[in-house]
Amino acid sequence: MDTKGKKILIADDEPDILEILQYNLAAEGYQVITAKDGDEAIEKARAFHPELIVLDIMMPKKNGIEVCNILRMQPSFGETLIIFLTALSDEKNQIHGLETGADDYVSKPISPKVLVSRVNALFRRTRRRSAEVAHASLAANTIQVGDLMIDKEKFLVNYQQKDITLAKKEFELLALLASRPGRVFLRNEILSQVWGTDVIVGDRTIDVHIRKIRQKLEVDCITTVKGVGYKFEL
């Protein structure tokens, strides 16, 4: 993957982490700068205009979630990729971070190789998504992801030139997840958008429907993000 020229900002209050992550990402070909607290992260993001920002959640002055909120309110950062660094047991903040608009999170203690892999994957996903959008049908009710086509108006699913019959909720669930490939949808978000707020369903409802979708498509295209939600990747 061509990483030349892609800019990354890393914000963390631990100098050792900044140094090792900057070294490994720079070795991969990225242009990397660092910030040691939330205020500096905002200042450098506005001046540097990175394509991706790595934010430690627990930082002085402003934490990572506050920084993410502030940047996401500005149109120029609406499409900027954001990865949170979180403690292993920090599930609440992981969920909050994803709700705020983060694209991914990496748990501490940090493996530089894992972070580099996640960064590369996010850029690949973004490039693939842009290509898919460019070649997608102009119809607002059509979702095209690789060999998968979903026509929401005609209630049709076609995968690899084969029509797939899905039940109504299976169709709505697949359409929701496939509308934003790679984005993690929270369980409550899925239940609200697919089943509605007035319907009470069991905890395993989503799991059952996802299993049926996988079986009918004959491809494992929906990933479970433990303790958080689900994402579509094909």
Disulfide bonds with the S-S distance in Angstrom:
none
